[in-house]
Amino acid sequence: MTLKPQAFTRSDDLPTPREPVGHIKLLFDGDAEDNAHPIHDISACAFAGDVLFVAGDEAHGVERLTPGKYGWFENHTRYPLKDFIELKDPEEEIDIEGLAIHDDWLWVTGSHSRTRHDPRDDGAEPDCIDLEKFADLKDTRPRCVLARIPLLYDEDGHAVPIRQHGDRKAGLVAQKNDHGSKLGRYLAKDPLIGPSMRMAAKEGGLDIEGIAACGPTRLALGLRGPVIQTFAVLLEPQIEPKDSGKLHLPSKPHQRLVDLGGLGMRDLLADGDDLLILAGPTQDLDGRCAIYRWTNWANEAPENEDTVRLHRPERLFDLPVKLHADHPEGIEFMIDEDGVRRLVVFYDSPNPDRLDLDNGTILADLFAIEE
């Protein structure tokens, strides 16, 4: 079953966004009035069977939901990452931007991005800005998380993350003081990506916002930024798991250049041998978001480190866009109550119409795969 491309009436027309065909409801515990509650900033998602894992970009862990009444996802359980992996700064914001499930492993990536102090966070719209404070970029190391955690299944058949089971051990790419991690060290020396390592994420700096796994050692990391000229960048690091669980990067990641019409990558989703890409604006702006399909990605391994082919995935359809709300951040597949496979889209900065703060619920959208 495949997504069909969206039709155009003229070459210069923007496509009409595809409307959702339904919704799913997620029920969370805790005080949903709190801005730090996960309901407000879902930025990553992954299904392990019928169990849904989500994470927020201000979170320190992942949230697990299981199927409940009325087709809701409920029974909320939080799993702090520090319970599974040795984080250098366990209480600092990880900025989780990607989750993926492969072969009963839960893969997690932080954004690896640098951020700038926002003067609006001081409590009021500023009339004046302290330039010295404004120029200081925050340490990126807490966000430099690339990890995998083994999953087991309980008596109900629901996936549960664990620290170790036999020789399967949770682990991550080593975090470093310089450039945040071994991955950051490689990228800082790269002539294409290196300059972005000195910039804030939403200003053209490095910003990882999607992960997909293909086999035990091959990953894809989607970059929201930088967009180089008009081409998005996909990184493919080769992973060597150690007996200790630690993840070793023997060499710098391969780079793939992808033509997404000037957009960056906001999430990745493996679909058999294909790779689906959620594309959107690179900066903190409202703008066009679309779903692309890279056909047969799994069988197109990187071929050369110096000269790369420009990939042009098929644009399938655009998503509805709202101003200042409903920023698409995560995509996944699920089977709806009628047994039909749908594409689920999760949103950061959700529109108030999606939220029921009294009951701690949020709606995600279901999109038809075939039209």
C-alpha positions as CSV (number, residue, x, y, z in Angstrom):
1,M,0.0,0.0,0.0
2,T,1.5,3.3,-1.0
3,L,0.7,7.0,-0.7
4,K,-0.4,8.5,-4.0
5,P,1.1,11.8,-5.2
6,Q,-1.0,15.0,-5.0
7,A,-2.3,16.3,-8.3
8,F,-1.5,19.8,-9.6
9,T,-3.6,21.8,-12.1
10,R,-0.7,24.1,-13.2
11,S,3.0,24.0,-12.7
12,D,3.0,27.2,-10.6
13,D,0.0,26.2,-8.4
14,L,0.5,25.4,-4.7
15,P,-1.4,22.2,-3.9
16,T,-4.5,22.3,-1.8
17,P,-3.5,20.8,1.5
18,R,-5.0,17.4,2.3
19,E,-7.5,17.4,5.1
20,P,-7.5,14.8,7.9
21,V,-10.0,12.0,7.8
22,G,-10.1,11.5,11.5
23,H,-8.3,11.9,14.8
24,I,-6.9,10.0,17.7
25,K,-7.0,11.2,21.3
26,L,-4.1,11.0,23.7
27,L,-4.7,11.1,27.5
28,F,-1.9,12.2,29.8
29,D,-1.6,12.4,33.6
30,G,-0.3,15.5,35.4
31,D,-1.3,19.2,35.3
32,A,-2.0,20.0,31.7
33,E,-2.2,23.7,32.6
34,D,1.6,23.6,33.2
35,N,3.5,24.7,30.1
36,A,6.1,22.0,30.7
37,H,3.4,19.3,30.4
38,P,4.1,17.0,27.4
39,I,0.7,17.8,25.9
40,H,2.1,21.2,24.7
41,D,5.2,20.2,22.8
42,I,5.0,16.7,21.3
43,S,8.0,16.6,19.0
44,A,8.7,12.9,18.4
45,C,6.6,9.7,18.2
46,A,6.9,6.0,17.5
47,F,4.7,2.9,17.7
48,A,6.0,-0.4,19.1
49,G,3.1,-2.7,18.2
50,D,0.0,-0.9,19.6
51,V,2.0,1.0,22.2
52,L,2.7,4.7,21.5
53,F,5.8,6.4,22.6
54,V,6.0,10.2,22.4
55,A,8.4,12.8,23.6
56,G,8.6,16.6,23.9
57,D,11.3,19.0,23.0
58,E,11.5,20.2,26.7
59,A,11.4,16.7,28.1
60,H,13.9,14.6,30.0
61,G,12.4,11.3,28.9
62,V,9.7,9.5,26.8
63,E,6.0,9.1,27.5
64,R,4.3,5.7,26.9
65,L,0.6,5.4,26.1
66,T,-1.4,2.2,25.6
67,P,-4.7,1.6,23.8
68,G,-7.7,2.3,26.0
69,K,-11.5,2.9,25.8
70,Y,-13.1,4.6,22.9
71,G,-9.9,4.2,20.8
72,W,-8.0,6.6,23.1
73,F,-4.4,6.2,24.0
74,E,-4.1,6.4,27.8
75,N,-2.4,4.7,30.8
76,H,0.3,7.3,30.7
77,T,3.8,6.2,32.0
78,R,6.9,8.5,32.0
79,Y,10.4,7.0,31.5
80,P,13.2,9.4,32.3
81,L,16.2,8.7,30.0
82,K,18.6,8.9,33.0
83,D,17.1,5.6,34.2
84,F,18.5,3.9,31.1
85,I,21.6,5.7,29.9
86,E,24.5,7.6,31.5
87,L,23.8,11.3,30.7
88,K,26.4,13.9,31.5
89,D,23.7,16.5,32.3
90,P,20.6,14.4,33.3
91,E,18.6,17.4,34.6
92,E,19.2,19.6,31.5
93,E,16.8,19.8,28.6
94,I,17.5,17.1,26.1
95,D,15.3,18.5,23.3
96,I,14.1,15.1,22.1
97,E,13.2,15.5,18.4
98,G,13.2,11.9,17.1
99,L,12.0,8.5,18.1
100,A,12.2,5.3,16.0
101,I,11.5,1.6,16.7
102,H,13.5,-1.2,15.0
103,D,14.0,-4.8,16.0
104,D,12.7,-4.1,19.5
105,W,15.0,-1.2,20.1
106,L,13.8,2.3,20.9
107,W,16.1,4.9,19.2
108,V,16.2,8.4,20.6
109,T,17.8,11.5,19.3
110,G,18.1,15.0,20.7
111,S,18.4,18.0,18.4
112,H,22.1,18.5,19.0
113,S,21.4,22.2,18.5
114,R,22.6,25.4,20.0
115,T,20.1,27.9,21.3
116,R,20.1,31.6,22.1
117,H,18.5,33.2,25.1
118,D,15.1,34.6,24.2
119,P,14.5,37.9,25.9
120,R,10.8,37.3,25.9
121,D,11.3,34.5,28.4
122,D,12.1,37.1,31.0
123,G,8.4,37.8,31.4
124,A,7.5,40.6,29.1
125,E,7.9,41.8,25.6
126,P,11.3,43.6,25.6
127,D,11.8,47.2,24.7
128,C,15.5,46.8,24.9
129,I,17.8,43.8,24.5
130,D,21.1,43.2,26.2
131,L,23.3,42.4,23.2
132,E,26.1,40.6,25.2
133,K,23.5,38.3,26.8
134,F,21.7,37.9,23.5
135,A,25.0,36.9,21.7
136,D,25.8,34.1,24.1
137,L,24.8,30.6,22.8
138,K,23.9,27.9,25.3
139,D,26.0,24.8,25.7
140,T,24.8,22.1,23.3
141,R,26.0,19.0,25.2
142,P,22.7,18.1,27.0
143,R,21.0,18.0,23.6
144,C,23.6,15.8,22.0
145,V,21.9,12.5,22.8
146,L,21.8,9.6,20.3
147,A,20.8,6.5,22.1
148,R,19.0,3.2,21.9
149,I,17.1,1.4,24.6
150,P,15.9,-2.3,24.5
151,L,12.2,-3.1,24.7
152,L,10.6,-6.0,26.4
153,Y,6.9,-7.0,26.3
154,D,4.8,-7.4,29.4
155,E,1.9,-9.8,30.0
156,D,-0.4,-7.6,28.1
157,G,1.9,-7.6,25.0
158,H,2.8,-4.0,25.6
159,A,6.4,-2.8,25.0
160,V,8.4,-1.6,28.0
161,P,11.8,0.1,27.9
162,I,14.5,-1.5,30.0
163,R,18.1,-0.8,30.9
164,Q,19.4,-4.3,30.1
165,H,18.1,-7.8,29.2
166,G,20.8,-10.4,28.6
167,D,23.3,-9.0,26.2
168,R,21.0,-6.2,25.1
169,K,22.0,-3.1,26.9
170,A,20.9,0.5,26.6
171,G,23.6,2.9,25.5
172,L,24.4,6.1,23.7
173,V,27.1,7.9,21.6
174,A,29.6,9.3,24.0
175,Q,28.9,12.9,25.1
176,K,31.9,15.2,25.0
177,N,32.7,18.7,26.3
178,D,33.8,19.8,22.9
179,H,31.0,20.0,20.3
180,G,28.7,18.0,22.6
181,S,29.4,14.5,21.4
182,K,31.4,12.3,19.0
183,L,28.9,13.0,16.3
184,G,29.2,16.8,16.9
185,R,33.0,16.5,16.8
186,Y,32.8,14.9,13.3
187,L,30.3,17.5,12.1
188,A,32.3,20.5,13.4
189,K,35.2,19.4,11.2
190,D,33.1,18.9,8.1
191,P,33.4,21.7,5.5
192,L,29.7,21.6,4.6
193,I,28.1,21.3,8.1
194,G,30.9,22.7,10.2
195,P,29.9,26.4,9.8
196,S,26.4,25.7,11.1
197,M,27.8,24.3,14.4
198,R,28.6,27.9,15.4
199,M,25.0,29.1,14.9
200,A,21.7,28.8,16.8
201,A,19.3,26.2,15.5
202,K,16.6,28.4,14.1
203,E,19.1,30.7,12.5
204,G,20.6,28.1,10.1
205,G,22.4,26.1,12.7
206,L,22.5,22.3,13.1
207,D,19.1,21.0,14.2
208,I,18.4,17.2,14.1
209,E,14.6,16.6,14.0
210,G,14.0,13.1,12.8
211,I,15.4,9.5,13.0
212,A,14.8,6.3,11.2
213,A,16.6,2.9,11.6
214,C,17.4,0.4,8.9
215,G,19.1,-2.7,10.3
216,P,21.1,-2.8,13.5
217,T,23.9,-0.4,12.4
218,R,22.4,2.1,9.9
219,L,20.5,5.2,10.9
220,A,19.1,8.2,9.1
221,L,19.1,11.6,10.9
222,G,17.0,14.3,9.3
223,L,18.2,17.9,9.6
224,R,15.7,20.7,9.9
225,G,18.8,22.9,9.4
226,P,21.0,23.8,7.9
227,V,19.4,23.8,4.5
228,I,22.4,24.2,2.1
229,Q,21.4,26.6,-0.6
230,T,17.9,25.0,-1.1
231,F,18.8,21.4,-0.3
232,A,18.0,19.5,2.9
233,V,20.6,17.3,4.5
234,L,20.2,13.7,5.6
235,L,22.9,12.2,7.8
236,E,23.6,8.5,7.9
237,P,26.0,7.6,10.7
238,Q,27.3,4.0,10.9
239,I,26.8,2.6,14.4
240,E,29.1,0.0,16.1
241,P,27.4,-1.2,19.3
242,K,29.9,-2.3,22.0
243,D,29.4,-5.1,24.5
244,S,28.9,-2.4,27.2
245,G,26.0,-1.0,25.2
246,K,27.9,2.2,24.2
247,L,27.4,3.3,20.6
248,H,30.7,3.9,18.7
249,L,30.9,6.0,15.6
250,P,34.0,4.8,13.7
251,S,33.9,7.5,11.1
252,K,32.0,10.7,10.2
253,P,28.4,10.2,9.0
254,H,27.6,10.0,5.3
255,Q,25.7,13.0,4.0
256,R,22.8,12.9,1.5
257,L,21.5,16.0,-0.2
258,V,17.7,16.0,-0.7
259,D,15.6,18.4,-2.8
260,L,12.6,19.3,-0.7
261,G,11.8,22.6,-2.4
262,G,13.8,24.6,0.2
263,L,12.2,23.0,3.2
264,G,14.1,21.2,6.0
265,M,13.3,17.8,7.6
266,R,10.9,17.7,10.6
267,D,10.6,14.0,11.0
268,L,11.5,10.6,9.3
269,L,9.5,7.4,9.1
270,A,10.7,4.1,7.6
271,D,8.0,2.4,5.5
272,G,9.4,-0.9,4.4
273,D,12.3,0.0,2.0
274,D,11.0,3.5,1.6
275,L,11.6,6.6,3.8
276,L,8.8,9.1,4.4
277,I,9.9,12.7,5.2
278,L,7.9,15.3,7.0
279,A,9.2,18.6,5.6
280,G,8.7,22.1,6.9
281,P,10.3,25.5,7.4
282,T,13.8,25.6,8.8
283,Q,13.2,28.7,11.1
284,D,10.7,29.3,13.8
285,L,8.1,30.4,11.2
286,D,4.7,29.2,9.9
287,G,4.8,27.9,6.4
288,R,4.2,25.0,4.0
289,C,4.6,21.5,5.4
290,A,4.5,18.4,3.2
291,I,5.0,14.7,3.1
292,Y,7.6,13.2,0.8
293,R,8.5,9.6,-0.1
294,W,12.0,8.5,-0.9
295,T,11.3,5.2,-2.7
296,N,13.7,2.3,-2.0
297,W,15.9,4.4,0.4
298,A,16.9,1.2,2.4
299,N,18.6,-0.2,-0.7
300,E,20.3,3.0,-1.7
301,A,23.3,3.0,0.7
302,P,25.6,6.0,0.5
303,E,28.2,5.4,-2.2
304,N,30.8,8.2,-1.9
305,E,31.9,10.7,0.8
306,D,33.0,13.5,-1.5
307,T,30.6,13.5,-4.5
308,V,26.9,12.7,-3.6
309,R,23.9,12.3,-5.8
310,L,21.1,14.8,-5.3
311,H,18.0,12.9,-4.3
312,R,14.5,14.1,-5.4
313,P,11.8,12.3,-3.4
314,E,8.2,12.5,-4.5
315,R,6.0,15.1,-2.8
316,L,2.9,13.2,-1.8
317,F,0.7,15.9,-0.3
318,D,0.8,19.1,1.8
319,L,-0.6,19.4,5.3
320,P,-2.9,22.1,6.5
321,V,-1.1,25.1,8.0
322,K,-2.2,27.4,10.8
323,L,-0.7,30.6,12.0
324,H,1.2,30.4,15.3
325,A,-0.2,26.9,16.1
326,D,-0.2,23.2,15.0
327,H,3.4,22.8,13.9
328,P,3.7,19.3,12.5
329,E,6.5,17.6,14.3
330,G,6.0,13.8,14.1
331,I,4.5,11.2,11.8
332,E,3.7,7.5,12.3
333,F,1.5,4.8,10.8
334,M,-1.4,3.1,12.6
335,I,-4.3,0.9,11.8
336,D,-7.6,2.7,12.5
337,E,-10.7,1.1,14.0
338,D,-11.9,0.0,10.5
339,G,-8.6,-1.8,9.8
340,V,-7.3,0.9,7.4
341,R,-3.7,2.1,7.6
342,R,-3.5,5.9,8.2
343,L,-0.7,8.4,8.6
344,V,-0.8,10.0,12.0
345,V,0.5,13.6,12.4
346,F,1.4,14.9,15.8
347,Y,1.8,18.7,16.5
348,D,3.9,21.0,18.7
349,S,2.3,24.3,19.7
350,P,-1.1,22.7,19.3
351,N,-4.2,24.8,18.4
352,P,-6.4,25.2,21.5
353,D,-9.2,23.3,19.7
354,R,-7.0,20.2,20.0
355,L,-6.6,20.4,23.8
356,D,-8.8,19.6,26.8
357,L,-6.6,20.9,29.6
358,D,-9.1,19.8,32.3
359,N,-8.8,16.2,31.2
360,G,-5.3,16.2,29.8
361,T,-6.1,15.2,26.3
362,I,-4.9,16.2,22.9
363,L,-5.9,15.2,19.4
364,A,-3.6,14.0,16.6
365,D,-4.7,13.9,13.0
366,L,-5.2,10.9,10.7
367,F,-4.6,11.3,7.0
368,A,-5.6,9.0,4.2
369,I,-2.8,7.1,2.7
370,E,-4.6,6.5,-0.6
371,E,-7.1,8.9,-2.2
